[in-house]
Amino acid sequence: MRALIGAMGLSVVLTISPVSAAVADDDYYSNGQNTPRPDVRPYNYNSTWQTAIDRAINNWNATYSPVRISKYNNAASSITAQSYSDSWYGLYTSCSPNNCMYISLNSRTISASASNFSNYVTSITIHEFGHSFKLAHRDGQDSIMNRSRNRNTMINPSSSDVVNVRNYYPGFPNE
Ligand SMILES: [Zn+2]
């Protein structure tokens, strides 16, 4: 019986090891977009939402990085703000094969939690774009991908977020 338990223990170790080895970087999210220069369909919301979402795009575009988000009428990618029954604030969904995206913003949960509504929307939108730029969650760190960050105040990617995005798109110039 002891030998059997030992063998089972060994098999568990062997099962886990290859999975860990395959993850080269814990900050890396493999379902991001193929490009850091996405086009998104123009959106039209009330000025509070519009300004906050536009600011998220502008703050990403202002980083020294390969990121350039543009609005384009016929873009497949979109940003949608509405009330969802889900518990999340924001959701990034990639369209196969990672060359378009849907970013969803949940007005219900944001309204319930935000003390600075505009900053909350900006922070969440930057976070969801972060996933599109291959950034995984980075809880406990100075990162827009930290799920415990203060969304009322953090409205920019951190310097390490920007460095990671540069590293994930080596074929695109930083500007
Ligand atoms: Zn996330």
Backbone and ligand atoms as CSV (ligand in chain L), in Angstrom:
chain,resi,resn,atom,element,x,y,z
A,1,MET,N,N,0.840,-1.205,0.000
A,1,MET,CA,C,0.000,0.000,0.000
A,1,MET,C,C,0.873,1.253,0.000
A,2,ARG,N,N,1.925,1.200,0.807
A,2,ARG,CA,C,2.830,2.351,0.853
A,2,ARG,C,C,3.455,2.608,-0.532
A,3,ALA,N,N,3.827,1.519,-1.192
A,3,ALA,CA,C,4.435,1.662,-2.524
A,3,ALA,C,C,3.434,2.253,-3.515
A,4,LEU,N,N,2.193,1.848,-3.358
A,4,LEU,CA,C,1.164,2.351,-4.289
A,4,LEU,C,C,0.980,3.863,-4.111
A,5,ILE,N,N,0.938,4.294,-2.842
A,5,ILE,CA,C,0.780,5.736,-2.585
A,5,ILE,C,C,1.979,6.508,-3.156
A,6,GLY,N,N,3.171,5.913,-2.950
A,6,GLY,CA,C,4.357,6.571,-3.495
A,6,GLY,C,C,4.274,6.719,-5.001
A,7,ALA,N,N,3.823,5.689,-5.657
A,7,ALA,CA,C,3.729,5.742,-7.113
A,7,ALA,C,C,2.711,6.793,-7.551
A,8,MET,N,N,1.626,6.874,-6.804
A,8,MET,CA,C,0.598,7.859,-7.163
A,8,MET,C,C,1.145,9.273,-6.983
A,9,GLY,N,N,1.896,9.452,-5.875
A,9,GLY,CA,C,2.481,10.758,-5.647
A,9,GLY,C,C,3.412,11.165,-6.776
A,10,LEU,N,N,4.185,10.219,-7.215
A,10,LEU,CA,C,5.137,10.499,-8.298
A,10,LEU,C,C,4.388,10.866,-9.581
A,11,SER,N,N,3.305,10.153,-9.843
A,11,SER,CA,C,2.583,10.431,-11.085
A,11,SER,C,C,1.991,11.840,-11.061
A,12,VAL,N,N,1.608,12.296,-9.889
A,12,VAL,CA,C,1.063,13.661,-9.793
A,12,VAL,C,C,2.150,14.676,-10.130
A,13,VAL,N,N,3.334,14.472,-9.566
A,13,VAL,CA,C,4.451,15.385,-9.837
A,13,VAL,C,C,4.758,15.422,-11.333
A,14,LEU,N,N,4.798,14.265,-11.934
A,14,LEU,CA,C,5.127,14.199,-13.355
A,14,LEU,C,C,4.048,14.870,-14.208
A,15,THR,N,N,2.817,14.794,-13.725
A,15,THR,CA,C,1.716,15.408,-14.480
A,15,THR,C,C,1.804,16.937,-14.417
A,16,ILE,N,N,2.179,17.454,-13.252
A,16,ILE,CA,C,2.180,18.902,-13.070
A,16,ILE,C,C,3.392,19.558,-13.750
A,17,SER,N,N,4.523,18.918,-13.681
A,17,SER,CA,C,5.760,19.549,-14.148
A,17,SER,C,C,5.708,20.068,-15.584
A,18,PRO,N,N,5.249,19.273,-16.559
A,18,PRO,CA,C,5.261,19.785,-17.927
A,18,PRO,C,C,4.353,21.004,-18.098
A,19,VAL,N,N,3.244,21.041,-17.345
A,19,VAL,CA,C,2.335,22.186,-17.447
A,19,VAL,C,C,3.039,23.451,-16.964
A,20,SER,N,N,3.722,23.364,-15.820
A,20,SER,CA,C,4.436,24.520,-15.293
A,20,SER,C,C,5.540,24.973,-16.246
A,21,ALA,N,N,6.247,24.010,-16.801
A,21,ALA,CA,C,7.361,24.351,-17.678
A,21,ALA,C,C,6.883,25.056,-18.944
A,22,ALA,N,N,5.640,24.765,-19.349
A,22,ALA,CA,C,5.135,25.358,-20.585
A,22,ALA,C,C,4.804,26.839,-20.404
A,23,VAL,N,N,4.602,27.270,-19.161
A,23,VAL,CA,C,4.290,28.672,-18.905
A,23,VAL,C,C,5.599,29.421,-18.686
A,24,ALA,N,N,6.035,30.119,-19.703
A,24,ALA,CA,C,7.332,30.786,-19.629
A,24,ALA,C,C,7.270,32.033,-18.758
A,25,ASP,N,N,6.092,32.642,-18.682
A,25,ASP,CA,C,5.988,33.929,-18.022
A,25,ASP,C,C,4.596,34.016,-17.409
A,26,ASP,N,N,4.524,34.127,-16.095
A,26,ASP,CA,C,3.226,34.165,-15.425
A,26,ASP,C,C,2.417,35.398,-15.806
A,27,ASP,N,N,3.084,36.434,-16.294
A,27,ASP,CA,C,2.383,37.652,-16.678
A,27,ASP,C,C,1.761,37.541,-18.066
A,28,TYR,N,N,2.097,36.476,-18.787
A,28,TYR,CA,C,1.699,36.337,-20.185
A,28,TYR,C,C,0.330,35.682,-20.319
A,29,TYR,N,N,-0.523,36.300,-21.129
A,29,TYR,CA,C,-1.863,35.778,-21.400
A,29,TYR,C,C,-1.913,35.368,-22.876
A,30,SER,N,N,-2.107,34.094,-23.104
A,30,SER,CA,C,-1.926,33.560,-24.467
A,30,SER,C,C,-3.091,33.868,-25.401
A,31,ASN,N,N,-4.191,34.392,-24.859
A,31,ASN,CA,C,-5.351,34.626,-25.727
A,31,ASN,C,C,-5.479,36.095,-26.149
A,32,GLY,N,N,-4.358,36.806,-26.085
A,32,GLY,CA,C,-4.368,38.200,-26.530
A,32,GLY,C,C,-4.424,38.306,-28.040
A,33,GLN,N,N,-4.443,39.554,-28.511
A,33,GLN,CA,C,-4.561,39.803,-29.940
A,33,GLN,C,C,-3.236,39.593,-30.661
A,34,ASN,N,N,-3.333,39.327,-31.957
A,34,ASN,CA,C,-2.122,39.156,-32.766
A,34,ASN,C,C,-1.409,40.485,-32.993
A,35,THR,N,N,-2.125,41.574,-32.801
A,35,THR,CA,C,-1.549,42.891,-33.049
A,35,THR,C,C,-1.768,43.811,-31.854
A,36,PRO,N,N,-0.799,44.686,-31.581
A,36,PRO,CA,C,-1.020,45.719,-30.562
A,36,PRO,C,C,-1.631,46.984,-31.172
A,37,ARG,N,N,-2.057,46.878,-32.448
A,37,ARG,CA,C,-2.625,48.038,-33.146
A,37,ARG,C,C,-4.048,47.732,-33.608
A,38,PRO,N,N,-4.933,47.487,-32.672
A,38,PRO,CA,C,-6.288,47.090,-33.044
A,38,PRO,C,C,-7.149,48.274,-33.507
A,39,ASP,N,N,-8.072,47.962,-34.396
A,39,ASP,CA,C,-9.138,48.901,-34.751
A,39,ASP,C,C,-10.387,48.502,-33.971
A,40,VAL,N,N,-11.057,49.487,-33.411
A,40,VAL,CA,C,-12.335,49.214,-32.742
A,40,VAL,C,C,-13.420,50.078,-33.377
A,41,ARG,N,N,-14.600,49.521,-33.437
A,41,ARG,CA,C,-15.735,50.245,-34.003
A,41,ARG,C,C,-16.046,51.453,-33.121
A,42,PRO,N,N,-16.339,52.610,-33.716
A,42,PRO,CA,C,-16.724,53.769,-32.909
A,42,PRO,C,C,-17.956,53.457,-32.051
A,43,TYR,N,N,-18.013,54.052,-30.889
A,43,TYR,CA,C,-19.119,53.835,-29.959
A,43,TYR,C,C,-19.682,55.195,-29.582
A,44,ASN,N,N,-20.885,55.202,-29.101
A,44,ASN,CA,C,-21.537,56.469,-28.803
A,44,ASN,C,C,-22.361,56.327,-27.523
A,45,TYR,N,N,-21.807,56.855,-26.442
A,45,TYR,CA,C,-22.500,56.783,-25.154
A,45,TYR,C,C,-22.645,58.181,-24.586
A,46,ASN,N,N,-23.277,58.293,-23.453
A,46,ASN,CA,C,-23.355,59.611,-22.828
A,46,ASN,C,C,-21.944,60.072,-22.468
A,47,SER,N,N,-21.807,61.351,-22.218
A,47,SER,CA,C,-20.466,61.935,-22.137
A,47,SER,C,C,-19.621,61.304,-21.026
A,48,THR,N,N,-20.253,60.875,-19.945
A,48,THR,CA,C,-19.485,60.265,-18.852
A,48,THR,C,C,-18.789,58.997,-19.321
A,49,TRP,N,N,-19.536,58.141,-19.960
A,49,TRP,CA,C,-18.951,56.896,-20.483
A,49,TRP,C,C,-17.984,57.184,-21.625
A,50,GLN,N,N,-18.446,58.043,-22.536
A,50,GLN,CA,C,-17.644,58.313,-23.735
A,50,GLN,C,C,-16.267,58.841,-23.349
A,51,THR,N,N,-16.245,59.818,-22.456
A,51,THR,CA,C,-14.978,60.420,-22.031
A,51,THR,C,C,-14.093,59.394,-21.335
A,52,ALA,N,N,-14.685,58.562,-20.497
A,52,ALA,CA,C,-13.903,57.593,-19.725
A,52,ALA,C,C,-13.316,56.504,-20.623
A,53,ILE,N,N,-14.075,56.051,-21.613
A,53,ILE,CA,C,-13.567,55.014,-22.526
A,53,ILE,C,C,-12.514,55.613,-23.457
A,54,ASP,N,N,-12.800,56.817,-23.968
A,54,ASP,CA,C,-11.811,57.484,-24.824
A,54,ASP,C,C,-10.490,57.685,-24.074
A,55,ARG,N,N,-10.584,58.039,-22.810
A,55,ARG,CA,C,-9.372,58.272,-22.021
A,55,ARG,C,C,-8.560,56.980,-21.871
A,56,ALA,N,N,-9.258,55.859,-21.730
A,56,ALA,CA,C,-8.543,54.576,-21.643
A,56,ALA,C,C,-7.735,54.328,-22.915
A,57,ILE,N,N,-8.357,54.581,-24.061
A,57,ILE,CA,C,-7.654,54.392,-25.338
A,57,ILE,C,C,-6.481,55.368,-25.429
A,58,ASN,N,N,-6.739,56.626,-25.082
A,58,ASN,CA,C,-5.680,57.630,-25.168
A,58,ASN,C,C,-4.521,57.302,-24.223
A,59,ASN,N,N,-4.823,56.800,-23.041
A,59,ASN,CA,C,-3.753,56.506,-22.086
A,59,ASN,C,C,-2.903,55.322,-22.552
A,60,TRP,N,N,-3.515,54.334,-23.180
A,60,TRP,CA,C,-2.701,53.264,-23.776
A,60,TRP,C,C,-1.869,53.820,-24.934
A,61,ASN,N,N,-2.508,54.621,-25.784
A,61,ASN,CA,C,-1.790,55.138,-26.955
A,61,ASN,C,C,-0.648,56.067,-26.567
A,62,ALA,N,N,-0.716,56.664,-25.384
A,62,ALA,CA,C,0.322,57.597,-24.943
A,62,ALA,C,C,1.553,56.876,-24.391
A,63,THR,N,N,1.474,55.574,-24.190
A,63,THR,CA,C,2.633,54.853,-23.656
A,63,THR,C,C,3.685,54.666,-24.739
A,64,TYR,N,N,4.957,54.605,-24.313
A,64,TYR,CA,C,6.026,54.284,-25.261
A,64,TYR,C,C,6.002,52.774,-25.451
A,65,SER,N,N,5.317,52.353,-26.504
A,65,SER,CA,C,5.036,50.931,-26.706
A,65,SER,C,C,4.568,50.733,-28.147
A,66,PRO,N,N,4.333,49.493,-28.542
A,66,PRO,CA,C,3.782,49.258,-29.888
A,66,PRO,C,C,2.264,49.483,-29.950
A,67,VAL,N,N,1.649,49.865,-28.835
A,67,VAL,CA,C,0.188,49.975,-28.803
A,67,VAL,C,C,-0.303,51.209,-29.551
A,68,ARG,N,N,-1.220,50.990,-30.478
A,68,ARG,CA,C,-1.994,52.077,-31.071
A,68,ARG,C,C,-3.399,51.560,-31.338
A,69,ILE,N,N,-4.348,52.072,-30.582
A,69,ILE,CA,C,-5.751,51.687,-30.751
A,69,ILE,C,C,-6.415,52.767,-31.608
A,70,SER,N,N,-7.086,52.345,-32.668
A,70,SER,CA,C,-7.747,53.292,-33.558
A,70,SER,C,C,-9.234,52.971,-33.653
A,71,LYS,N,N,-10.012,53.995,-33.951
A,71,LYS,CA,C,-11.431,53.778,-34.241
A,71,LYS,C,C,-11.597,53.682,-35.760
A,72,TYR,N,N,-12.381,52.715,-36.156
A,72,TYR,CA,C,-12.555,52.455,-37.589
A,72,TYR,C,C,-13.975,51.933,-37.787
A,73,ASN,N,N,-14.700,52.566,-38.708
A,73,ASN,CA,C,-16.132,52.286,-38.862
A,73,ASN,C,C,-16.460,50.818,-39.092
A,74,ASN,N,N,-15.639,50.137,-39.873
A,74,ASN,CA,C,-15.965,48.754,-40.212
A,74,ASN,C,C,-15.196,47.735,-39.375
A,75,ALA,N,N,-14.668,48.176,-38.259
A,75,ALA,CA,C,-13.880,47.259,-37.417
A,75,ALA,C,C,-14.746,46.131,-36.880
A,76,ALA,N,N,-14.138,44.972,-36.746
A,76,ALA,CA,C,-14.843,43.825,-36.158
A,76,ALA,C,C,-14.864,43.916,-34.642
A,77,SER,N,N,-13.902,44.627,-34.073
A,77,SER,CA,C,-13.800,44.726,-32.615
A,77,SER,C,C,-14.733,45.813,-32.094
A,78,SER,N,N,-15.207,45.623,-30.875
A,78,SER,CA,C,-16.157,46.588,-30.337
A,78,SER,C,C,-16.009,46.722,-28.825
A,79,ILE,N,N,-16.486,47.852,-28.315
A,79,ILE,CA,C,-16.569,48.109,-26.878
A,79,ILE,C,C,-18.029,48.378,-26.560
A,80,THR,N,N,-18.575,47.602,-25.635
A,80,THR,CA,C,-19.999,47.707,-25.315
A,80,THR,C,C,-20.184,47.951,-23.821
A,81,ALA,N,N,-20.909,48.993,-23.480
A,81,ALA,CA,C,-21.256,49.259,-22.086
A,81,ALA,C,C,-22.750,49.064,-21.915
A,82,GLN,N,N,-23.115,48.178,-21.023
A,82,GLN,CA,C,-24.533,47.970,-20.716
A,82,GLN,C,C,-24.634,47.208,-19.401
A,83,SER,N,N,-25.843,46.970,-18.962
A,83,SER,CA,C,-26.049,46.250,-17.709
A,83,SER,C,C,-26.078,44.750,-17.963
A,84,TYR,N,N,-25.144,44.042,-17.311
A,84,TYR,CA,C,-25.099,42.585,-17.381
A,84,TYR,C,C,-25.401,42.032,-15.990
A,85,SER,N,N,-26.013,40.870,-15.945
A,85,SER,CA,C,-26.317,40.256,-14.646
A,85,SER,C,C,-25.083,39.604,-14.033
A,86,ASP,N,N,-23.996,39.464,-14.830
A,86,ASP,CA,C,-22.766,38.824,-14.333
A,86,ASP,C,C,-22.105,39.676,-13.256
A,87,SER,N,N,-21.180,39.058,-12.508
A,87,SER,CA,C,-20.534,39.761,-11.399
A,87,SER,C,C,-19.329,40.584,-11.844
A,88,TRP,N,N,-18.832,40.369,-13.049
A,88,TRP,CA,C,-17.627,41.082,-13.481
A,88,TRP,C,C,-17.922,42.554,-13.799
A,89,TYR,N,N,-16.825,43.344,-13.720
A,89,TYR,CA,C,-16.896,44.750,-14.142
A,89,TYR,C,C,-16.669,44.875,-15.641
A,90,GLY,N,N,-15.716,44.100,-16.127
A,90,GLY,CA,C,-15.367,44.165,-17.537
A,90,GLY,C,C,-14.995,42.787,-18.033
A,91,LEU,N,N,-15.130,42.584,-19.327
A,91,LEU,CA,C,-14.841,41.267,-19.907
A,91,LEU,C,C,-14.183,41.442,-21.263
A,92,TYR,N,N,-13.068,40.741,-21.454
A,92,TYR,CA,C,-12.408,40.693,-22.760
A,92,TYR,C,C,-12.705,39.355,-23.396
A,93,THR,N,N,-13.200,39.393,-24.620
A,93,THR,CA,C,-13.440,38.165,-25.370
A,93,THR,C,C,-12.733,38.286,-26.704
A,94,SER,N,N,-11.924,37.287,-27.023
A,94,SER,CA,C,-11.220,37.290,-28.297
A,94,SER,C,C,-12.071,36.594,-29.348
A,95,CYS,N,N,-12.081,37.170,-30.565
A,95,CYS,CA,C,-12.727,36.488,-31.682
A,95,CYS,C,C,-11.635,35.668,-32.360
A,96,SER,N,N,-11.934,34.453,-32.623
A,96,SER,CA,C,-10.951,33.557,-33.227
A,96,SER,C,C,-10.560,34.074,-34.599
A,97,PRO,N,N,-9.299,33.989,-34.987
A,97,PRO,CA,C,-8.147,33.574,-34.193
A,97,PRO,C,C,-7.336,34.764,-33.683
A,98,ASN,N,N,-7.846,35.413,-32.688
A,98,ASN,CA,C,-7.145,36.492,-31.990
A,98,ASN,C,C,-6.833,37.698,-32.869
A,99,ASN,N,N,-7.739,37.977,-33.801
A,99,ASN,CA,C,-7.553,39.199,-34.579
A,99,ASN,C,C,-8.756,40.127,-34.473
A,100,CYS,N,N,-9.574,39.902,-33.485
A,100,CYS,CA,C,-10.611,40.875,-33.133
A,100,CYS,C,C,-11.036,40.604,-31.699
A,101,MET,N,N,-11.761,41.549,-31.108
A,101,MET,CA,C,-12.107,41.410,-29.681
A,101,MET,C,C,-13.418,42.108,-29.384
A,102,TYR,N,N,-14.049,41.640,-28.323
A,102,TYR,CA,C,-15.211,42.324,-27.773
A,102,TYR,C,C,-14.878,42.683,-26.333
A,103,ILE,N,N,-14.924,43.965,-26.021
A,103,ILE,CA,C,-14.752,44.403,-24.641
A,103,ILE,C,C,-16.122,44.805,-24.114
A,104,SER,N,N,-16.515,44.202,-23.008
A,104,SER,CA,C,-17.809,44.487,-22.397
A,104,SER,C,C,-17.595,45.160,-21.053
A,105,LEU,N,N,-18.373,46.196,-20.783
A,105,LEU,CA,C,-18.284,46.939,-19.528
A,105,LEU,C,C,-19.647,46.874,-18.849
A,106,ASN,N,N,-19.640,46.503,-17.582
A,106,ASN,CA,C,-20.885,46.220,-16.871
A,106,ASN,C,C,-21.335,47.438,-16.057
A,107,SER,N,N,-22.294,48.175,-16.589
A,107,SER,CA,C,-22.760,49.390,-15.909
A,107,SER,C,C,-23.366,49.075,-14.541
A,108,ARG,N,N,-23.922,47.892,-14.389
A,108,ARG,CA,C,-24.579,47.523,-13.125
A,108,ARG,C,C,-23.563,47.411,-11.980
A,109,THR,N,N,-22.511,46.630,-12.185
A,109,THR,CA,C,-21.525,46.431,-11.111
A,109,THR,C,C,-20.660,47.671,-10.912
A,110,ILE,N,N,-20.363,48.367,-12.010
A,110,ILE,CA,C,-19.544,49.577,-11.890
A,110,ILE,C,C,-20.292,50.633,-11.084
A,111,SER,N,N,-21.544,50.825,-11.396
A,111,SER,CA,C,-22.347,51.816,-10.654
A,111,SER,C,C,-22.437,51.470,-9.177
A,112,ALA,N,N,-22.505,50.175,-8.891
A,112,ALA,CA,C,-22.648,49.744,-7.497
A,112,ALA,C,C,-21.371,49.942,-6.686
A,113,SER,N,N,-20.196,49.923,-7.352
A,113,SER,CA,C,-18.926,49.911,-6.625
A,113,SER,C,C,-18.128,51.203,-6.706
A,114,ALA,N,N,-18.331,51.982,-7.748
A,114,ALA,CA,C,-17.441,53.112,-7.996
A,114,ALA,C,C,-17.745,54.296,-7.088
A,115,SER,N,N,-16.703,54.927,-6.560
A,115,SER,CA,C,-16.871,56.232,-5.943
A,115,SER,C,C,-16.445,57.323,-6.920
A,116,ASN,N,N,-15.499,56.998,-7.811
A,116,ASN,CA,C,-15.177,57.881,-8.934
A,116,ASN,C,C,-15.555,57.115,-10.208
A,117,PHE,N,N,-16.748,57.344,-10.696
A,117,PHE,CA,C,-17.302,56.541,-11.782
A,117,PHE,C,C,-16.424,56.599,-13.040
A,118,SER,N,N,-16.016,57.789,-13.415
A,118,SER,CA,C,-15.231,57.958,-14.638
A,118,SER,C,C,-13.910,57.193,-14.554
A,119,ASN,N,N,-13.221,57.339,-13.413
A,119,ASN,CA,C,-11.956,56.623,-13.250
A,119,ASN,C,C,-12.164,55.113,-13.250
A,120,TYR,N,N,-13.232,54.679,-12.647
A,120,TYR,CA,C,-13.536,53.247,-12.618
A,120,TYR,C,C,-13.665,52.693,-14.033
A,121,VAL,N,N,-14.421,53.398,-14.864
A,121,VAL,CA,C,-14.631,52.941,-16.245
A,121,VAL,C,C,-13.305,52.940,-17.004
A,122,THR,N,N,-12.510,53.992,-16.815
A,122,THR,CA,C,-11.207,54.056,-17.492
A,122,THR,C,C,-10.309,52.913,-17.036
A,123,SER,N,N,-10.243,52.691,-15.726
A,123,SER,CA,C,-9.375,51.649,-15.181
A,123,SER,C,C,-9.755,50.268,-15.719
A,124,ILE,N,N,-11.046,50.011,-15.774
A,124,ILE,CA,C,-11.511,48.702,-16.243
A,124,ILE,C,C,-11.264,48.550,-17.744
A,125,THR,N,N,-11.486,49.605,-18.489
A,125,THR,CA,C,-11.272,49.524,-19.939
A,125,THR,C,C,-9.786,49.309,-20.253
A,126,ILE,N,N,-8.905,49.988,-19.526
A,126,ILE,CA,C,-7.471,49.785,-19.729
A,126,ILE,C,C,-7.087,48.349,-19.381
A,127,HIS,N,N,-7.671,47.825,-18.318
A,127,HIS,CA,C,-7.411,46.439,-17.909
A,127,HIS,C,C,-7.825,45.463,-19.012
A,128,GLU,N,N,-9.018,45.650,-19.562
A,128,GLU,CA,C,-9.488,44.711,-20.597
A,128,GLU,C,C,-8.638,44.824,-21.850
A,129,PHE,N,N,-8.235,46.033,-22.221
A,129,PHE,CA,C,-7.288,46.166,-23.334
A,129,PHE,C,C,-5.969,45.488,-22.980
A,130,GLY,N,N,-5.610,45.519,-21.703
A,130,GLY,CA,C,-4.396,44.824,-21.268
A,130,GLY,C,C,-4.442,43.346,-21.631
A,131,HIS,N,N,-5.583,42.709,-21.401
A,131,HIS,CA,C,-5.719,41.306,-21.820
A,131,HIS,C,C,-5.523,41.186,-23.326
A,132,SER,N,N,-6.072,42.133,-24.070
A,132,SER,CA,C,-5.929,42.068,-25.532
A,132,SER,C,C,-4.471,42.204,-25.939
A,133,PHE,N,N,-3.658,42.844,-25.091
A,133,PHE,CA,C,-2.217,42.980,-25.360
A,133,PHE,C,C,-1.406,41.913,-24.616
A,134,LYS,N,N,-2.057,40.786,-24.337
A,134,LYS,CA,C,-1.398,39.582,-23.805
A,134,LYS,C,C,-0.975,39.689,-22.338
A,135,LEU,N,N,-1.602,40.591,-21.590
A,135,LEU,CA,C,-1.280,40.708,-20.169
A,135,LEU,C,C,-2.232,39.853,-19.351
A,136,ALA,N,N,-1.670,38.987,-18.520
A,136,ALA,CA,C,-2.458,38.176,-17.583
A,136,ALA,C,C,-2.679,38.977,-16.301
A,137,HIS,N,N,-3.459,38.426,-15.398
A,137,HIS,CA,C,-3.659,39.093,-14.110
A,137,HIS,C,C,-2.351,39.113,-13.318
A,138,ARG,N,N,-2.117,40.187,-12.597
A,138,ARG,CA,C,-0.907,40.340,-11.780
A,138,ARG,C,C,-1.330,40.844,-10.410
A,139,ASP,N,N,-2.051,40.017,-9.684
A,139,ASP,CA,C,-2.550,40.411,-8.370
A,139,ASP,C,C,-1.388,40.660,-7.408
A,140,GLY,N,N,-1.542,41.635,-6.557
A,140,GLY,CA,C,-0.526,41.949,-5.574
A,140,GLY,C,C,0.633,42.773,-6.113
A,141,GLN,N,N,0.553,43.207,-7.371
A,141,GLN,CA,C,1.649,43.971,-7.972
A,141,GLN,C,C,1.145,45.342,-8.426
A,142,ASP,N,N,2.108,46.223,-8.692
A,142,ASP,CA,C,1.766,47.533,-9.247
A,142,ASP,C,C,1.440,47.334,-10.716
A,143,SER,N,N,0.176,47.079,-10.987
A,143,SER,CA,C,-0.218,46.709,-12.347
A,143,SER,C,C,-1.690,47.016,-12.561
A,144,ILE,N,N,-2.000,47.452,-13.780
A,144,ILE,CA,C,-3.407,47.646,-14.139
A,144,ILE,C,C,-4.113,46.281,-14.194
A,145,MET,N,N,-3.337,45.192,-14.208
A,145,MET,CA,C,-3.900,43.846,-14.253
A,145,MET,C,C,-4.120,43.265,-12.861
A,146,ASN,N,N,-3.803,44.048,-11.834
A,146,ASN,CA,C,-4.050,43.641,-10.449
A,146,ASN,C,C,-5.548,43.798,-10.168
A,147,ARG,N,N,-6.209,42.700,-9.851
A,147,ARG,CA,C,-7.659,42.748,-9.661
A,147,ARG,C,C,-8.059,43.426,-8.360
A,148,SER,N,N,-7.080,43.713,-7.494
A,148,SER,CA,C,-7.376,44.443,-6.257
A,148,SER,C,C,-6.891,45.881,-6.312
A,149,ARG,N,N,-6.484,46.336,-7.500
A,149,ARG,CA,C,-6.039,47.740,-7.617
A,149,ARG,C,C,-7.191,48.675,-7.257
A,150,ASN,N,N,-6.840,49.919,-6.943
A,150,ASN,CA,C,-7.864,50.920,-6.680
A,150,ASN,C,C,-8.352,51.482,-8.014
A,151,ARG,N,N,-9.505,51.020,-8.434
A,151,ARG,CA,C,-10.050,51.445,-9.732
A,151,ARG,C,C,-10.517,52.898,-9.707
A,152,ASN,N,N,-10.672,53.456,-8.515
A,152,ASN,CA,C,-11.064,54.865,-8.419
A,152,ASN,C,C,-9.909,55.806,-8.726
A,153,THR,N,N,-8.683,55.278,-8.679
A,153,THR,CA,C,-7.513,56.147,-8.848
A,153,THR,C,C,-6.537,55.673,-9.921
A,154,MET,N,N,-6.463,54.367,-10.207
A,154,MET,CA,C,-5.450,53.887,-11.159
A,154,MET,C,C,-6.020,53.902,-12.569
A,155,ILE,N,N,-5.575,54.852,-13.371
A,155,ILE,CA,C,-6.142,55.030,-14.713
A,155,ILE,C,C,-5.059,54.995,-15.791
A,156,ASN,N,N,-3.955,54.298,-15.481
A,156,ASN,CA,C,-2.902,54.088,-16.472
A,156,ASN,C,C,-2.293,52.706,-16.268
A,157,PRO,N,N,-1.788,52.095,-17.363
A,157,PRO,CA,C,-0.981,50.888,-17.158
A,157,PRO,C,C,0.282,51.274,-16.406
A,158,SER,N,N,0.816,50.361,-15.595
A,158,SER,CA,C,2.063,50.651,-14.884
A,158,SER,C,C,3.240,50.514,-15.839
A,159,SER,N,N,4.401,50.999,-15.411
A,159,SER,CA,C,5.585,50.912,-16.278
A,159,SER,C,C,5.927,49.459,-16.596
A,160,SER,N,N,5.742,48.558,-15.632
A,160,SER,CA,C,6.051,47.150,-15.909
A,160,SER,C,C,5.018,46.530,-16.850
A,161,ASP,N,N,3.786,46.989,-16.794
A,161,ASP,CA,C,2.795,46.530,-17.781
A,161,ASP,C,C,3.250,46.900,-19.190
A,162,VAL,N,N,3.722,48.129,-19.325
A,162,VAL,CA,C,4.139,48.612,-20.640
A,162,VAL,C,C,5.361,47.824,-21.138
A,163,VAL,N,N,6.298,47.555,-20.234
A,163,VAL,CA,C,7.479,46.767,-20.606
A,163,VAL,C,C,7.056,45.382,-21.096
A,164,ASN,N,N,6.111,44.775,-20.389
A,164,ASN,CA,C,5.641,43.448,-20.802
A,164,ASN,C,C,5.023,43.488,-22.195
A,165,VAL,N,N,4.215,44.500,-22.459
A,165,VAL,CA,C,3.591,44.591,-23.786
A,165,VAL,C,C,4.662,44.753,-24.869
A,166,ARG,N,N,5.664,45.563,-24.604
A,166,ARG,CA,C,6.768,45.695,-25.576
A,166,ARG,C,C,7.384,44.333,-25.865
A,167,ASN,N,N,7.606,43.569,-24.797
A,167,ASN,CA,C,8.264,42.270,-24.967
A,167,ASN,C,C,7.389,41.272,-25.720
A,168,TYR,N,N,6.083,41.426,-25.616
A,168,TYR,CA,C,5.184,40.453,-26.241
A,168,TYR,C,C,4.947,40.734,-27.723
A,169,TYR,N,N,5.336,41.927,-28.185
A,169,TYR,CA,C,5.160,42.269,-29.602
A,169,TYR,C,C,6.488,42.753,-30.191
A,170,PRO,N,N,7.480,41.901,-30.234
A,170,PRO,CA,C,8.811,42.338,-30.671
A,170,PRO,C,C,8.836,42.794,-32.136
A,171,GLY,N,N,7.862,42.398,-32.928
A,171,GLY,CA,C,7.874,42.777,-34.340
A,171,GLY,C,C,7.287,44.144,-34.619
A,172,PHE,N,N,6.822,44.810,-33.591
A,172,PHE,CA,C,6.182,46.113,-33.789
A,172,PHE,C,C,7.023,47.203,-33.144
A,173,PRO,N,N,7.192,48.332,-33.828
A,173,PRO,CA,C,8.027,49.399,-33.258
A,173,PRO,C,C,7.361,50.075,-32.069
A,174,ASN,N,N,8.178,50.529,-31.135
A,174,ASN,CA,C,7.683,51.331,-30.009
A,174,ASN,C,C,7.671,52.781,-30.432
A,175,GLU,N,N,6.622,53.472,-30.103
A,175,GLU,CA,C,6.564,54.899,-30.432
A,175,GLU,C,C,5.629,55.614,-29.497
L,1,ZN,ZN,ZN,-8.998,40.621,-16.138
